[in-house]
Amino acid sequence: MEIFIQIASYRDSQLLLTVKDCIENAKNPEKLVFGICWQHSEEDKWDNLDKYLDDKRVKIIDVKAEESKGVCWARHLIQQKYNNEDFTLQLDSHHRFVKHWDTELKNEILQLQLHGYKKPLLTGYITSFHPSLPKSDWGKDPWQMVFDRFTPEGVVFFKPSVVPDWEKRTMPVKGRFYSAHFAFTVGQFSTEVQHDPEFYFHGEEISIAVRAYTWGYDLFHPHKTLVWHEYTRNGRTKQWDDDPDWGNKNVRSHQKNRKLFGMDGEGTMD
């Protein structure tokens, strides 16, 4: 069973290491299909995907950094590369993986399906790692995703917390929220719940969570650590660092989010 792995990367020095670690730790690397939106700059000599140009598993969307319209736009482009793979995994471009992570995640989905959940979705703010630290020092406790606060614009923010009694659990825990940096589920999610390219950044995750629910997906957080994510962004150029119009794009995202949820009498969208 194949896995369609979606990675939107913007001038990220961790991209190559993420892909390498993903392949090396998979039990069935031949079953991995990558969709990578490679948003790059000539300034970054290290940002080079030449080794994967002839790899049939890797589909590269080549985007000059100055032409990028933001992460949701990039993720939407990647989803158009889906080709009926059995599962899909959405990531950022700065991750690491446990041994045989692919089999572990597939088994989690199949187990939930045996318990009556037709379209389970594993997601969350996953455990952190830092590339400068040895693997023995990376986080071990699996995290779940909980409410943090509302911004003045009405966007809900989340934060991670440790899954209670995770060492005693045998199944993922039910969740309410969706994380764009880790989402594993059945393949048709790539077509049924696509990212809105008009969203810029804020509002993306809560809108996906609600739309996933209306499409019949049940959200869960893993009860074990299978993948790590780097949260610091240290030394990494972000798309909004390069885009002088990012503020206006984000304002429009806030407006769309408010209309989508009918906040403060702004009405629903057509």
N, C-alpha and C positions, 0 to 999 in steps of 0.2 A: 504494500500500500504506500503510495507516494505522498510526500509532504511538500506543499507549495510554501516556501519561506519568503516572506515579504520584508525587505529591508530598505527603508528610505534613509540615505546617508548624505549628510551635508558637510563636506570638507572635514571628514572625521578620520583622524589617524588610527582609530581603532577598527575601522571597517575590515581591513584585510585580516587582522588578528581574529575578529569575530567570525568571519567566514571560515577561516582555517580551523579554529577551535570547534566550530559547529560540525564541520566535516569529520575531523579527527575523532571526535567523541561520539559520533553516531554509530549505532550498531549496523545500520544499513545505509551507508553514505550514497550508494548507487540509487537509492529511492528518494533523494533530496532534489528538489527543483527550486532554484533561487530566482526571485524577481528582485533586482536591485535598481533603484533609482539613484544613480551615481551623479550627485551634484558636486562638481569639482571645479577647482581653479588652477590655472597654470602656475600660480605661486607655490602650490603645494606639490613639490616634486615627489613626495612619498606616496601621494594619493594616486596609485596606478593599479589598474585591474588587468594588465596585459596577460598575466598567467591564467586568467579565466576566459579570455576571448574565444578560445577554441573548445572550451568545456561546454558540452551540450546541456549540462545541468543548469547553467547560469545564463539568465536572460538579463542583459544590461540595458537600461534606459539611460543614455548618455546626455546629461544636461549640464551646460555651462552654469556656474554658480550665479552669474548675473541674470540668468534667464529663469531662475527658480521662482515660483510663486508661493512657496511655503510647504510645510510638511503635509498638510491634508491634501493639497494638490498632488504632491509626489506620491503619497499613498494611494490616491485614486488611480494614478497612472499605472502603478504596479498591479493593481487588481485587474486591469485589462489584460494582463499576461496570464491570468489563471486559465488552465487547460484541463479542467475536470480531474485534478488530483484529489485523492481521497480526503486529505486533511490540509489545513493551512495553519501556518504559524507566522504571526506578525511580530516583528522585533524592531528595536532601534539598531544602531550600528555599533553599539558598545556593550557586548554581552560575552559571557562565558557559559560553559555547559558541563554537566556531570556526564560520566561515562554512560553510554546507551540512553541518553536523554530521549531519543526518538521513540524507542520501544516503551519507555516509561510513560511518556505522554499519550501515546496511542492506547496503552492499557488503561490509563485513567479514563479516557473517553469511552472505551468499550465497557468498562465496569459501570459507568454511570448509565450507559444505554441499557445494560442488563437490569438496572434498577428503575427503568421506565422513562428516563429522560432521553427523548428522541434526538435532540440537538443540544447537547451540553457544550458550554463554552468555558474553558479554563482561562482565567485572566487575573490580573492584579499587579500591584506595585511589588515586584519580586525582590528577593534578598539582594543586598548590595555587595559589590566587590570593588577593590581598587587595584588597578594594574601594577602599581608599585609595590604591593604587598604580596607575600607568598600565599599560595592557595590555602594553606592551613589557617591563615588569619582571616579568610573571607567569612561572611555571615553564614550561619548554619540554620538558624531558625526560619521557617517559612513565614512569609508575611501575608496578611490579608489587607483589604482596602476599606477604609472607614471614612466617614464624613469629617471634614476639617472645618470649613467655613464657606460663606458666600462672599464673593467680591462685591464691591459697590455696584458693579454692572449686572449682578444677578447670576454670575457663573459660579457653580458649585466647585469647590476645591476639595481634594482628598488628601489623605495621609496614610502611611502604612502602620500597621500594628502586628505584633506576633500572633499567629494562629493559636488560640487557646488549646492547651493540652495536645499539641500537635503530635507528640511522640506516641500517644495512645490512639490516634485516629487511623482508620483504615481506608477512608474515602475523603475526597475533597470536601471543603466546607461551602455551604451556600453563600453566594455573594449578591450584592446589590449594584455594584459599580464595575465599569469596564476600564481597563488600562490599555492605551495604544502601544505601550512598549513591551507588552507580553500578552498575546491572545492566541490560544490554540483551540481549534474546533474542526468540525467537518468542513470539507472543501467548499461546499456551495455558499458558505458565508461570504466568500469573495465576490459573489454576484448578488446575493440577497441583501446584504447590508454593506453597501459600498460607502467609502468615505466621500463626503461632500467636498469637492474641490474648491468651493467658495468659502469654506471655513478656513481661517488662518491658523489659529492655535487654540485659544481659549474657547471652551464650549464643545470641542470635538468629542471628548470622552463621554460626557453625559448624554449627548445626542445619540451616539452609537449605542450606549447602554439601553436607552429607551427603544430605539428602532430594532435592536436585536430582540428585545422582549416581545415586541409586536410581531416579529417573524417566528416566534415560537422557541427561542433559545433560552436555556436556563443557565444563569451565570454561577460559576464556582471559582473558588480560590484553591490552588494546590495545597495539600496538607504536608508536602515534603518539598525540599529545595532541589529543583532540577535544572534551573537556569539562574544565572546571576546577572545583575544590571549595574552599570556604573552611573551614579547620579551626579557626580561633581561638576561635569562640564568644564573642568579645569583645562586651560590651554586649547580649548576647542572653539573655533569660530562658528557662531550660530547664524542662521539665515537672516535673522533680524539685525545682526551686526552689519550686514552688507546691503540690506534693502532700505533705502531712505523712505519708502512708502509703507513700511511695515505697520506703523501706527494706524494709518487709515484702514488698512486691511483688517487689523484687529478690531477696530471700532465697528466695521461692517459685520464682522463675525459676532460681536456682542449683540448687535441689533437683530441679526438673524436668529440668534439663540433665544432672545427675549420673545420674538414673534413665534418661534417654534413651540415654546412652552407657555405662551399666552401670559407673560409676566406683566403685572401692573396694568392690566387692561389694554395692552398693546395689540391684542387680537392674534388669531392664529393665521398661519400662512395658507395661501391657496394651494 
